[in-house]
Every structure is written in C-alpha cells, then in structure tokens.
Amino acid sequence: VLTRYDVALRRPCPLREAAVVSDLHNEPFDDILPMLQGADAVFVPGDLVERYFGGSERGLAFLREAVRIAPTYYAMSNHEARMLAGGRLDAERFEAAVRETGATLLQDDFVRKDGFAVGGFRLPEEHPAKLDAFCALPCCRLLLCHHPERYDAHLRGRVDLVISGHAHGGQWRLFGRGLYAPGQGLFPKYTAGMPAPDFVVSRGAGNPSGIPRIFNPCEVLR
C-alpha cells in the first residue's frame, strides 16, 4: 500500500514530496515503482538486501530503476552488515555496485545538497562526531536511521526528520499496536507511523519471513 504523511519540517526544504522504501529485502519491486512517480527523492533506509533467503541482485536492480525516477539515497543496515561480516557480500564490490546504480550511498555519513542534507547512520551512537556535524548543519537535515529504537536516546529533536524502518510494523498489528520488533521485543514502542513530528517509521516494503503479516500490509511512504 501507499501511505501518505504531511510532514511539517522545522526548516525550509526544497523537496516537495519524497518516497520511502524501507526493508525491501531483495524482493520483487515492480508494483512499487509506480508509487515513486512524481517524487522529488527516494529514501531507502536499510535492509535492501536479504541475508537469509535472498541476496542483493533485486535490491541493486531496484536502485537502478529508482534513480530513473528521482535522486535516490540509500543507507545500509543490519542485513547488509550481517552479509558483509559473514562474507556473503564483499564490501568493496558491493559499495561499487551501489554507486554504479547512480544512487547515493550513505554509510555512517552525510551529503549536502542545495537547501538540504541527507545523512545515513546505522548505529548513530557509534559515530558521535560525524553525527554532531550533521546535526549542526544550518539547513534542513533528513536522517536515515534504520533502527527506530535509537530515536529516544540519540536522535530525538536533533534533526528535522528521522526516517526509520526495521520493525516491519510489528509483523502482527493488534488493536493498532505491533506485536514484536527486533531490538524492542514484545509490544514495541516504535513500529509504524509518525510517533513524533520529526520521526517517521515505515512498516517496510517486503516480507521475507515465513510469518504472515496480520492487519499489517507492506507499504511505501510518500
């Protein structure tokens, strides 16, 4: 599904509308591409690849298609990190392959554009100096941080918008709440929606596990 939010940023931003595709997990994406049409930017906050059942080929193909629609910003996260650590991805080759797609790779770093900046930090607490530099920029700052559980301790109120995923909406949503999320456990606090004016959490665009989603469709944000 396509979920729309009206976000009131604290600072002016030249982006009128952006799309968020989180947690694709190397799954088919043909139905996603029409949802990106007309966006000024595409943000991919992690888990583009799938470490258990898939790989990276369709994730890279998605980036190639996304950049034809709008500038695309991609931040690696836990599935990428596990595949790199386990040797299933070669860091140098994978990063080169991402850059060859035309997407901007943000690996615990940030880029400045005309009137805004985009950062990508998997574990922001591990890069305090670079995060501080990003937060101090005198422009609109959009931060891709895959793990929503990092928001309270490290990111709340520090940038104009934090964009997360990872929780898959809690997999099962009961009475408007997610049931479980990695890093948060049962009945997690942050699984979907806009928990704060500067914070949005995607339910994710893929469902790689054998556990079905209940009352919790995959989504793309706009």
N, C-alpha and C positions, 0 to 999 in steps of 0.2 A: 504494500500500500504506500501511497504518498501522503506524508504527514506534513502539514504546513504550520509554521510558527511565525508570528510577528514579533521580532526582537527589537527592543528599543535600546540601541547601543549608547553608551555614555559619551562617546566621541564620534564625530562625523566619520563616515566610511563611504568610499565611492562605490562599494559593492551594493547593488540594489537587492540582489537575490542570489543566494548560494545554495548548493545542494550538498548533502552529507550522505556518503555511502560508507558505512562502517561495517566491519565483520562480514565481508563478502565470503571469506573462507574458500576462495578458489572455485566458487560455484558458477553455474551459467548466469549470464547477466543481460541477455537480450531484452528482457522485459524491463530492465532498469534504465536503459539508455533513453527511451522516450521521456522518462521522468526528469532527465537532466536538461532537456532542451530549454533554452532561454535563460539558463543560469549564468551568472557572471563569473562563478568559480565553482569548482568541485573540490570538496574536502574529504579525504579518506583517512580517518583517524585510527588506522591499525587493523590487524588481522585480515589483510588482503589475501594471505596465503592460508593453507590448512596443513597443519603438521601431522595430523593423524591419518586422514583418509585421502588427502589430495596432494597438492604440491603448490606450484606457483604459476603454471602456464596460463591458466584462465585469468588469474589476478593481473598478470602483466598485460594480457590482451585487453582486459577492462581498462587499464590505464591508457593504452594506445587509443582506444575508442573515446574515452572521456576527454582527452586533451583536444580531440577534434571538435568538441562541443564548447569547452571553456578551459581556461587555465586550471590545472589540477595539482593539488598539494597532498602529498602522501607522507604519513608518519608511521614508521614501523612500530610493532608492539610485541606482545608476548608470544604469539605463534611464530612470528618472524625470528624472535630472539631464540626460541627453543630449536627451531630448524637450523639456525646458524650455529648454535652451540653444539648441536648433535651432528653437524657435518652434512646435513641434508641440503643445505644451501651454502655456497661459497660466498663469503661476504663481498669480496671484490667483484666477482662476476654478477652477483645479484644486484648490487648497487649500480653497476654499469648498465645492466639490463633495464633497471627502473629509469635511469636517466635517458636511455635510448628511446623510451616511450615518449619523452617530452614532458613528463610530469616532474614537478619539483619535489625532490626527496628531502625530508626534514628528519634528521636523526639526531635528536637532542641538540637542536639548533634552530635558527630562525632566519627568515629573509624579509627584507624591507621592500615594499612596493610603493607606488605613488599614492600616498594618503593612508596606507595601512601596512601592517606587518603580520606575518603568519609564522607561528612557532610550532614545533613538534617535539614534545618531551614525553618519553615513555614513563620514566620514573623521575619526576621533576626534582625530588629531594636529592637526587644523586648529582645534580648539576646546578648548584645554588648560584654560582657566579654568573653563568650564562642565563639562567632564568631571571636573576635580578636585572641583568642588562636588558632582557626582553621586556620585562615589566616596566622598566623606566623609559621606554621609548615614548616620545611625545606625539604619538599618533594612535589610531585605532589598532588594538592588538587582539588577534584571534589565535587562540591556542588549541592545538590538537593534543589532547592527553587521553589516551585510550581508557585509562583506569579511572572511573568516576570516584572510587573510594579515596583517591588522592586529593579530591577537591577541598574538603574541610581543613585539612592540616596544612596544605601547601599552596592552594590557588584561590581560595575564596576572596573576592574583592580585589584581586591583583591585576586582572586584565579585563578587557571589555567583554569577551565571551570565551568560555571554555567549552570545547566540543569533545564529547566522550562517547564510548560505546561499551564493549566488553561484557556487559551484564546480560545481553540478549533478552532484555525485558523481564528477566526473572524466569524465563522459559515457560512457566505456567503463571498466568495472572489471575488471582482470585480476589474478588472484591476490590479491584483496582490496584492491587499490590502484586509485585513479583514474588515468586516463591523462593528462588535461590539464585545467587550470583557468586561467581568466583571472586575471592577476596573480601566478600561481605557476608557469606553464609546464608542462613535461612532468613526469610523476610527482610531482604536487604533494603537499605535506605534509598539508594540511587539506582534505578533500573531503566527509567524512561521519562520522557517529557522534559519540562523546564522546571527543575526543583528550585531554581533561583533565577533572578533576572539576567545574571551573567553566566548561566550554566545550562547546557542542553545535553541530553543523553539519548542516543539512538538505540532502538531495540535491535538494530542490526539488519543487514540485507540478506544474510544467509542463515541456514540452519543445518550445520554439518553433522550434528549428533543424531543418533537414532531415537532420541527422546522427542516426541512431537511437541510443538508449541500449542498451548491451550489458551484461547482468548488473547492471543499474542502474535499477530501476524508479523512477518518480516516487513521492514519499512525502509524507505528513503526519506530523508528530511529535506524540506525546502524552506 
